[in-house]
Amino acid sequence: MQAKPKIVIVGAGGRLGAALAREYASDCDVTGFTHAELDLGQLEQLRSTLAPLSFDALINAAALTNVDYCETHRDEARRLNAEAPRLLAQICREKDARFAHVSTDYVFDGSKREPYTEEDPAEAISVYGESKRAGELEVLEANERALVLRVSWVFGPDRPSFVDAILQKARTEEEVTAVADKFSTPTYTSDIASLLRPLLHSPEVNGILHLANRGACSWQEYAQWALDCCHESGLPRRAKTVGAVSLGEMKNFIARRPVYTVLGTKKYEALTGQAPREW
């Protein structure tokens, strides 16, 4: 009987990490570490915890993702989003294990109006985006066999996301608004897990890869879709429509946000022969 592949997931308590752990548990031997169990900011702890373990692949789904917090905590963002991933990549190289690192659409400046490819220049406009781009480069320098996965607008059942906040507000308020001039693609955590599966055991596939559902929408369109789904499913909300505001009106934002970060997936489709589904 063939042994199950051993997979370590860092960030297993997060929205994506929890989905990965659940999706792979049926046919893999999964060891998951939450933030409380393994802190990216403690580099010595990372090595001392992971070095004794035997595993075939490690997925890093952990990061400092609060965009506005990162803007005023540059060193911390760099440590968690770049230095820690580099160490994880090194550990995997030493163990000859597969390393998959989750990155973000925020590495782009948003100036395009068609889906970004993996070959497009990554010119982030926020400290968060800069730290994640630095992490991509650090990982690939430390481990040439590593896989860097860019994802966008991740949602799923394990942790609240943008759409959950909108629906919660719509329960008690008749008027809700969302940004109408910022576009990307909502991507379901279980779909990411399924799309990643064939790549985990394909060491010839490395470098940067976009992993997202297809299609595009604004935050306003995304929120309206979620609200419509609630009403159609018999889960009425006080609000019926989502009003439009511009990104420039969001005075509470500290960091700049790119206005367009749709990720093209043609490279993934060519490698695997399968296409992500529409969001």
C-alpha positions, 0 to 999 in steps of 0.5 A: 500500500502506497504511503500518503503524501505528507503535506505541511500547511503553514497558516492552517487557521486562515481562510485559505489554509483551512480550506487546503487542510480540509481538501487534502486530508482525504488522501494526504497526511496533512500537518497544519500549523496555525498562527498560534502554533507557528509564528512567521515572525519568529524565524528561529521557531520556524526552523526548529519546528519544521527541521525535524519533520519529514514531508513531501510538500509545504504550502505557505498560506500565511502572511501579514495581509492587512494592507493599511497596517502594513503601510505603517509597519514596513519592517514587520511586513517585510519580515513576515511576507519576505524573510519568513517565506525565504526561510521556508523555501530554504528549508524545503530545498534542504529537504528536497520537498516541494514548496508552494508559496501564496502571493497576491494580485497586489504586486501589480500597480493596476494600470492595465485594463486586461488580465495580467500575465505572469510576465507583466512587470510587478510594480506594487503601489503599497507596502503590502504589495512591495513586501509580497513582491519581495517575498516572491523574489526571495523565495525563487532566489532561495529555491529555484524549484519553488512555486509562487501562486498569485491569488485574488480576492480570496473567499470561503467558509472558514474565515469572514471576507469582504462579502461577509462584511457586506451581508452582515451590514445589509441585515440591519441597514437599508443602504450599503455601498461598495467601491465601483471602480476597482476590479479583480476576480473573487476566488473560492478557496476550495477551487484554489485547493483543487487547482493546486493539487496537480501541481504539488506533485509536478516538480517540473512546474515552478516559478510564478503562476496565477491561480484564480477563478475566471471573470472580473467584477468590481467590489460593488458588483461582487457585493450586489451578487452576494445580496441577490443570492441571499434574497433568492435563497430566502435569506432576506436582507434589509438592503436590496441594492448596493450603492456605488462609491469611488475608490477615491472616496474611501478616506479611511484607506491608508494604503493605495489600492490598485484599481485593476488586478484581474489575473490571467490564467492561460499559463495554468490552463496550458500546463494542466489542460484545465481551466478555472471556473467562472467566479 
